[in-house]
Amino acid sequence: MTASTGVDGTADAAGAAEDVLALLAQRDETLAVAESLTGGLVAAELTAVPGASRSFRGSVTAYATELKQQVLGVDGPLLARSGAVNAQVAAEMAAGVRKVLDASWGIATTGVAGPEPQDGQPVGTVFVAVAGPAGGKTAALRLNGDRAEIRRESVRRVLELLLSELLENARKQGMEQNGGI
């Protein structure tokens, strides 16, 4: 793994993007991204890595709530009832982009970067999700900082969530190949 670490000891987004793409390439798998509050920053981080085209299929920036339903297939009644900022919407965005762009893995970001609350959620409320061959995972985040900091941290966190899932998936596959040892 090549992830460089920031001042706080956590991997930075660029390092996480490199690691994700390296693992996907090794496994001959692909990735699609659905973004809301990050507005294309996840895709930009991924495409900054040389050779990203081997595994990165593309992205959908569904900033408007209705696009989450129309393009990504997020449940309309869920959006009407709960708004776009919740864990289930993030999960459905990740699954939807995976299907729409025919990728092995899908990731998604939705949340409130500010300056005002949205859908009854305070600034800094973010949900990131991963959808893969064996299911998915969603994380609820409470981030601090200004709009730019919240968006940057959301990028890092969704890439780290995916990296964690890829490593866990690889570990499980290795155990299955070794007879569960």
C-alpha positions as CSV (number, residue, x, y, z in Angstrom):
1,M,0.0,0.0,0.0
2,T,1.2,3.5,-0.8
3,A,-1.1,5.7,1.3
4,S,0.7,8.6,2.7
5,T,-0.3,9.9,6.0
6,G,-1.4,13.3,7.1
7,V,-0.4,15.2,10.2
8,D,-3.0,13.3,12.3
9,G,-1.6,9.9,11.1
10,T,-4.5,9.1,8.9
11,A,-4.2,8.3,5.2
12,D,-4.8,11.2,2.9
13,A,-7.2,11.1,0.0
14,A,-4.6,10.9,-2.7
15,G,-2.9,7.9,-1.0
16,A,-6.2,6.2,-0.5
17,A,-7.2,6.7,-4.1
18,E,-3.8,5.2,-5.2
19,D,-4.4,2.2,-3.0
20,V,-8.0,1.6,-4.0
21,L,-7.1,1.7,-7.7
22,A,-4.1,-0.6,-7.2
23,L,-6.2,-3.2,-5.5
24,L,-9.0,-2.9,-8.1
25,A,-6.4,-3.3,-10.9
26,Q,-4.9,-6.4,-9.2
27,R,-8.3,-7.9,-9.0
28,D,-9.5,-6.8,-12.4
29,E,-12.4,-5.0,-10.8
30,T,-14.0,-1.7,-11.6
31,L,-15.4,1.3,-9.6
32,A,-18.2,3.8,-10.2
33,V,-18.8,6.9,-8.0
34,A,-22.1,8.7,-7.1
35,E,-21.5,12.1,-5.5
36,S,-23.7,14.8,-4.0
37,L,-22.0,17.1,-1.6
38,T,-18.6,16.4,-2.9
39,G,-19.6,17.5,-6.4
40,G,-17.1,15.5,-8.4
41,L,-14.1,15.7,-5.9
42,V,-14.0,11.9,-5.4
43,A,-13.9,11.4,-9.2
44,A,-11.2,14.1,-9.5
45,E,-9.1,12.4,-6.8
46,L,-9.3,9.0,-8.5
47,T,-8.6,10.4,-12.0
48,A,-5.5,12.2,-10.7
49,V,-3.9,8.8,-10.3
50,P,-2.0,7.7,-13.4
51,G,-3.6,4.6,-14.9
52,A,-7.0,5.2,-13.2
53,S,-8.8,4.3,-16.5
54,R,-7.9,0.7,-15.9
55,S,-10.4,0.4,-13.1
56,F,-12.4,3.7,-12.9
57,R,-15.6,3.5,-14.9
58,G,-17.0,7.0,-14.2
59,S,-19.1,9.0,-11.9
60,V,-22.5,10.6,-11.6
61,T,-22.8,13.9,-9.7
62,A,-26.4,13.9,-8.6
63,Y,-26.4,17.2,-6.8
64,A,-30.2,17.8,-7.2
65,T,-32.4,15.5,-5.1
66,E,-34.5,14.4,-8.1
67,L,-31.5,13.2,-10.0
68,K,-30.8,10.7,-7.2
69,Q,-34.1,9.1,-8.1
70,Q,-34.1,9.6,-11.8
71,V,-30.5,8.6,-12.6
72,L,-29.4,6.5,-9.7
73,G,-32.7,4.8,-8.8
74,V,-33.0,6.0,-5.2
75,D,-36.4,5.3,-3.8
76,G,-38.7,8.3,-4.4
77,P,-40.8,7.8,-1.3
78,L,-37.6,7.6,0.8
79,L,-36.4,10.9,-0.6
80,A,-39.8,12.5,0.0
81,R,-40.0,11.2,3.5
82,S,-36.4,11.6,4.7
83,G,-34.7,13.9,2.3
84,A,-31.4,13.2,0.5
85,V,-29.2,13.3,3.6
86,N,-29.4,9.9,5.2
87,A,-27.7,6.5,5.3
88,Q,-30.3,4.7,3.1
89,V,-30.0,7.3,0.4
90,A,-26.2,6.9,0.4
91,A,-26.5,3.1,0.2
92,E,-29.0,3.3,-2.7
93,M,-26.8,5.8,-4.5
94,A,-23.8,3.5,-4.3
95,A,-25.8,0.5,-5.5
96,G,-27.5,2.6,-8.2
97,V,-24.2,3.9,-9.7
98,R,-22.7,0.4,-9.6
99,K,-25.6,-0.8,-11.7
100,V,-25.9,2.2,-14.0
101,L,-22.2,2.2,-14.8
102,D,-21.8,-1.6,-14.7
103,A,-19.0,-1.6,-12.1
104,S,-17.8,-4.2,-9.6
105,W,-18.0,-1.6,-6.8
106,G,-19.9,1.6,-6.3
107,I,-19.3,4.4,-3.7
108,A,-21.4,7.4,-2.8
109,T,-21.4,10.6,-0.8
110,T,-24.4,12.6,0.5
111,G,-24.5,15.2,3.2
112,V,-24.5,18.8,4.3
113,A,-21.4,20.8,3.7
114,G,-23.0,24.1,4.6
115,P,-23.4,26.9,5.1
116,E,-27.0,26.1,6.0
117,P,-28.6,22.9,7.4
118,Q,-30.5,20.7,4.9
119,D,-33.3,18.2,5.2
120,G,-33.3,18.8,9.0
121,Q,-29.6,17.8,9.2
122,P,-26.9,20.1,10.6
123,V,-23.9,21.2,8.7
124,G,-21.2,18.4,8.9
125,T,-23.7,15.5,8.6
126,V,-22.4,13.2,6.0
127,F,-23.1,9.7,4.9
128,V,-20.7,7.6,2.7
129,A,-21.5,4.2,1.3
130,V,-19.9,1.3,-0.6
131,A,-21.8,-1.3,-2.6
132,G,-19.9,-4.3,-3.8
133,P,-20.3,-7.9,-5.0
134,A,-21.2,-9.2,-1.6
135,G,-23.2,-6.3,-0.2
136,G,-22.4,-2.9,1.1
137,K,-21.5,-0.7,4.1
138,T,-22.5,2.8,5.1
139,A,-20.9,5.2,7.5
140,A,-22.5,8.1,9.3
141,L,-20.1,11.0,9.9
142,R,-20.2,14.2,11.9
143,L,-17.5,16.4,10.4
144,N,-16.2,19.8,11.6
145,G,-14.8,22.6,9.5
146,D,-15.9,24.9,6.8
147,R,-17.5,23.8,3.6
148,A,-14.3,23.0,1.8
149,E,-12.9,21.0,4.7
150,I,-16.1,19.0,5.1
151,R,-16.1,18.2,1.4
152,R,-12.4,17.2,1.4
153,E,-12.8,15.0,4.5
154,S,-15.9,13.3,2.9
155,V,-13.7,12.4,-0.1
156,R,-11.0,10.9,2.2
157,R,-13.6,9.0,4.3
158,V,-15.4,7.4,1.4
159,L,-12.2,6.2,-0.2
160,E,-11.0,4.8,3.2
161,L,-14.4,3.0,3.6
162,L,-13.9,1.4,0.1
163,L,-10.3,0.5,0.8
164,S,-11.4,-1.2,4.1
165,E,-14.1,-3.1,2.2
166,L,-11.7,-4.2,-0.5
167,L,-9.2,-5.4,2.0
168,E,-11.9,-7.3,4.0
169,N,-13.2,-8.8,0.8
170,A,-9.7,-9.9,-0.2
171,R,-9.2,-11.4,3.3
172,K,-12.5,-13.4,3.1
173,Q,-11.6,-14.7,-0.4
174,G,-8.2,-15.8,0.8
175,M,-9.8,-17.7,3.7
176,E,-12.3,-19.4,1.4
177,Q,-9.5,-20.4,-1.0
178,N,-7.5,-21.8,2.0
179,G,-10.4,-23.9,3.2
180,G,-11.4,-21.4,5.9
181,I,-8.1,-21.5,7.7
